[in-house]
Amino acid sequence: LFQRHYQWSKPQWEDLWNDLARLAMERADLDPAATHFLGSLVLSEAPGTSRGLVVVDGQQRLITLGMLLCALRDCDVELGAQLYRRIDNAIWLPEPTKGVLYKRLRVLPTQSDREAYARIVGQKDSEYRSPVTNSYDYFSRRIRDLIDDEAEAEEAYTGISVRDIVSATLNGLECVLITAGPDDNAHRIFQSLNNTGLPLTQADLIRNYVFMRLDEKQDDFYEFTWKQLEGRFSPEEFTQLFWL
């Protein structure tokens, strides 16, 4: 109950889809091992129970990925037994559980979204509408667009396919997992991750981007080029310089 309702909408779904499309294209054309970083997930042991882990930070991403996987599973493209098993394993617990459908879900949304999420995972028609259902509908439409594009191609199709998206989703997404122990205050960890410290400037991001790609030339580049720029300009001016 402490979690907010599912709140992602089209801008966030679109960002994720575009990131996946770029990743799928990169994996297909340039680097089969390319990955996309989703950020950090913070989990905590459920106090006094054996119910698994509580999601402190990352539930919006996990629910969205669940709906994306369901949309891929339910599309008209024959993915093959191995991919179907991997998708099912990502959304269902492997052992059969009788009774309530919720007990088999790997990710259990908060109460207001649970019914819609469970029915989509269980491939049942549902009148329970929520933003979760809208997420599933959005990804289903984008997948149908890929299928239509491939079918309408008059010559050899050069775009990404549904199988490319499946491969990128199952094999190309990475995150940092932080699991709070029994003596840790998970909410304070979440607060530290999200609410404190100075925000990164565009100059910080540019510096990170450049220096991650310099390898053995980092020291010389910093000493003779970057240091001179940092000494001359403020962070705001530095950002403006790169914009210009």
C-alpha positions as CSV (number, residue, x, y, z in Angstrom):
1,L,0.0,0.0,0.0
2,F,2.9,2.4,0.5
3,Q,3.5,2.4,-3.3
4,R,2.0,5.0,-5.5
5,H,-0.3,3.8,-8.3
6,Y,1.1,3.1,-11.7
7,Q,1.7,6.5,-13.3
8,W,3.7,6.0,-16.5
9,S,2.0,7.2,-19.6
10,K,2.8,7.7,-23.3
11,P,6.0,9.9,-22.9
12,Q,7.6,7.3,-20.7
13,W,6.4,4.3,-22.8
14,E,7.6,6.1,-25.9
15,D,11.1,6.7,-24.4
16,L,11.4,3.1,-23.5
17,W,10.3,1.9,-26.9
18,N,12.6,4.2,-28.7
19,D,15.5,3.1,-26.6
20,L,14.7,-0.5,-27.3
21,A,14.4,0.1,-31.0
22,R,17.8,1.8,-31.1
23,L,19.2,-1.1,-29.1
24,A,17.7,-3.7,-31.3
25,M,19.1,-2.0,-34.4
26,E,22.5,-1.7,-32.8
27,R,22.5,-5.4,-31.8
28,A,21.3,-6.4,-35.3
29,D,23.7,-4.3,-37.3
30,L,26.8,-3.4,-35.2
31,D,27.2,-5.2,-31.9
32,P,25.2,-8.3,-30.9
33,A,26.3,-7.7,-27.3
34,A,25.1,-4.1,-27.0
35,T,23.1,-3.2,-23.9
36,H,20.9,-0.4,-22.5
37,F,21.1,0.7,-18.9
38,L,17.7,1.0,-17.1
39,G,19.0,2.5,-13.9
40,S,18.9,1.1,-10.4
41,L,16.3,-1.1,-8.6
42,V,16.1,-0.9,-4.9
43,L,14.6,-3.9,-3.1
44,S,14.0,-4.7,0.6
45,E,13.1,-7.8,2.5
46,A,9.4,-7.9,3.4
47,P,9.5,-7.5,7.2
48,G,8.3,-10.4,9.3
49,T,7.3,-12.5,6.3
50,S,8.7,-14.8,3.6
51,R,6.8,-13.1,0.8
52,G,9.9,-12.3,-1.1
53,L,11.1,-8.7,-1.7
54,V,9.4,-5.3,-1.5
55,V,10.2,-3.0,-4.4
56,V,11.2,0.4,-2.9
57,D,12.3,2.0,-6.2
58,G,11.7,0.7,-9.7
59,Q,8.1,-0.6,-9.7
60,Q,7.1,1.6,-12.6
61,R,9.8,0.1,-14.8
62,L,9.1,-3.4,-13.7
63,I,5.4,-3.2,-14.3
64,T,6.0,-1.5,-17.7
65,L,8.5,-4.3,-18.7
66,G,5.9,-6.9,-17.7
67,M,3.3,-5.3,-20.0
68,L,5.9,-5.1,-22.8
69,L,6.7,-8.8,-22.4
70,C,3.0,-9.7,-22.5
71,A,2.5,-7.6,-25.7
72,L,5.4,-9.4,-27.3
73,R,4.1,-12.8,-26.2
74,D,0.6,-12.1,-27.5
75,C,1.6,-10.7,-30.9
76,D,0.9,-12.7,-34.1
77,V,4.6,-13.5,-34.7
78,E,5.7,-17.0,-34.1
79,L,8.6,-16.5,-31.7
80,G,9.5,-20.2,-31.0
81,A,9.2,-22.3,-27.9
82,Q,12.5,-21.1,-26.3
83,L,11.5,-17.4,-26.4
84,Y,8.0,-18.1,-25.2
85,R,9.5,-20.0,-22.2
86,R,11.8,-17.2,-21.4
87,I,9.0,-14.6,-21.6
88,D,6.8,-16.8,-19.3
89,N,9.7,-17.3,-16.9
90,A,10.1,-13.5,-16.6
91,I,6.5,-12.9,-15.7
92,W,5.4,-16.1,-13.9
93,L,6.8,-18.0,-11.0
94,P,8.0,-21.4,-12.4
95,E,6.2,-23.6,-9.8
96,P,2.5,-24.2,-10.3
97,T,0.4,-22.5,-7.7
98,K,-3.3,-23.3,-7.3
99,G,-5.8,-20.7,-6.3
100,V,-5.4,-16.9,-6.7
101,L,-3.6,-15.8,-9.9
102,Y,-1.7,-13.1,-8.0
103,K,0.4,-15.7,-6.2
104,R,2.1,-16.7,-9.5
105,L,3.1,-13.2,-10.5
106,R,6.8,-12.2,-10.3
107,V,5.9,-8.6,-9.9
108,L,2.8,-7.8,-7.8
109,P,1.5,-4.3,-8.4
110,T,-0.3,-2.2,-5.8
111,Q,-3.9,-3.0,-5.2
112,S,-5.5,-0.5,-7.6
113,D,-3.5,-1.9,-10.6
114,R,-3.3,-5.6,-9.6
115,E,-6.4,-6.9,-11.2
116,A,-5.7,-5.4,-14.7
117,Y,-2.1,-6.5,-14.6
118,A,-2.9,-10.1,-13.5
119,R,-5.5,-10.5,-16.1
120,I,-3.2,-9.4,-18.9
121,V,-0.5,-11.7,-17.7
122,G,-3.0,-14.5,-17.5
123,Q,-4.2,-13.8,-21.0
124,K,-7.8,-13.2,-19.9
125,D,-10.2,-10.7,-21.2
126,S,-10.7,-7.9,-18.7
127,E,-13.0,-5.0,-18.1
128,Y,-10.6,-3.7,-15.5
129,R,-9.1,-0.7,-17.1
130,S,-6.2,1.2,-15.7
131,P,-3.0,2.9,-16.8
132,V,-1.4,-0.6,-16.7
133,T,-3.9,-1.7,-19.4
134,N,-3.1,1.4,-21.5
135,S,0.6,0.4,-21.3
136,Y,-0.1,-3.0,-22.7
137,D,-2.3,-1.4,-25.5
138,Y,0.5,1.0,-26.4
139,F,3.2,-1.6,-26.8
140,S,0.8,-3.9,-28.7
141,R,0.2,-1.0,-31.2
142,R,3.9,-0.4,-31.7
143,I,4.5,-4.1,-32.3
144,R,1.6,-4.3,-34.8
145,D,3.2,-1.3,-36.6
146,L,6.5,-3.3,-36.9
147,I,4.6,-6.3,-38.3
148,D,2.7,-4.1,-40.8
149,D,5.9,-2.4,-41.9
150,E,7.6,-5.7,-42.6
151,A,4.5,-7.1,-44.5
152,E,4.3,-4.0,-46.7
153,A,7.9,-3.8,-47.6
154,E,8.1,-4.3,-51.4
155,E,11.8,-5.2,-51.4
156,A,14.0,-6.9,-48.8
157,Y,12.9,-5.6,-45.4
158,T,15.8,-3.7,-43.7
159,G,14.0,-2.4,-40.5
160,I,13.9,-4.0,-37.1
161,S,11.6,-7.0,-36.5
162,V,9.6,-8.1,-33.5
163,R,12.2,-10.8,-32.9
164,D,14.8,-8.1,-32.7
165,I,12.8,-6.3,-30.0
166,V,12.3,-9.6,-28.1
167,S,16.0,-10.2,-28.2
168,A,16.9,-6.7,-27.0
169,T,14.3,-6.9,-24.2
170,L,15.4,-10.3,-22.9
171,N,19.2,-10.0,-23.5
172,G,20.1,-6.3,-23.7
173,L,18.6,-4.6,-20.7
174,E,20.8,-4.0,-17.6
175,C,20.2,-2.5,-14.2
176,V,22.0,-2.1,-10.9
177,L,20.3,-4.1,-8.1
178,I,20.4,-2.8,-4.6
179,T,19.0,-5.1,-1.9
180,A,18.6,-3.6,1.5
181,G,19.3,-6.0,4.4
182,P,17.3,-6.5,7.6
183,D,19.2,-3.7,9.4
184,D,19.0,-1.2,6.5
185,N,16.4,1.5,6.2
186,A,15.3,1.0,2.6
187,H,13.3,4.2,2.5
188,R,16.3,6.3,3.6
189,I,18.3,4.6,0.8
190,F,15.5,5.6,-1.7
191,Q,15.6,9.2,-0.3
192,S,19.3,9.4,-0.7
193,L,19.1,8.1,-4.3
194,N,16.4,10.5,-5.4
195,N,16.1,13.6,-3.2
196,T,19.6,14.7,-2.1
197,G,22.7,16.0,-3.7
198,L,23.2,18.5,-6.6
199,P,21.6,17.5,-9.9
200,L,24.0,16.7,-12.7
201,T,24.5,19.6,-15.1
202,Q,24.8,19.1,-18.9
203,A,28.5,19.8,-18.5
204,D,28.8,16.9,-16.1
205,L,27.1,14.6,-18.5
206,I,29.2,15.7,-21.4
207,R,32.4,15.2,-19.3
208,N,31.2,11.7,-18.4
209,Y,30.4,10.9,-22.0
210,V,33.8,12.1,-23.3
211,F,36.0,10.5,-20.6
212,M,34.3,7.1,-20.7
213,R,35.5,6.8,-24.3
214,L,39.1,8.0,-24.1
215,D,40.7,4.9,-22.6
216,E,44.4,5.4,-22.1
217,K,44.4,9.0,-23.3
218,Q,42.3,10.3,-20.4
219,D,45.2,11.8,-18.4
220,D,46.7,13.8,-21.2
221,F,43.4,15.0,-22.5
222,Y,42.4,16.2,-19.1
223,E,45.7,17.9,-18.3
224,F,46.2,19.7,-21.6
225,T,42.6,20.3,-22.9
226,W,39.8,19.7,-20.4
227,K,41.4,21.3,-17.4
228,Q,42.0,24.5,-19.4
229,L,38.3,24.7,-20.3
230,E,37.1,24.1,-16.7
231,G,39.5,26.7,-15.4
232,R,38.2,29.3,-17.9
233,F,34.4,28.7,-17.8
234,S,31.8,28.2,-15.1
235,P,29.6,25.1,-15.4
236,E,26.8,27.2,-16.9
237,E,29.2,28.8,-19.4
238,F,30.7,25.4,-20.2
239,T,27.3,24.0,-21.0
240,Q,26.6,27.0,-23.2
241,L,30.0,26.5,-25.0
242,F,29.1,23.0,-26.0
243,W,25.6,24.0,-27.0
244,L,27.1,26.6,-29.3
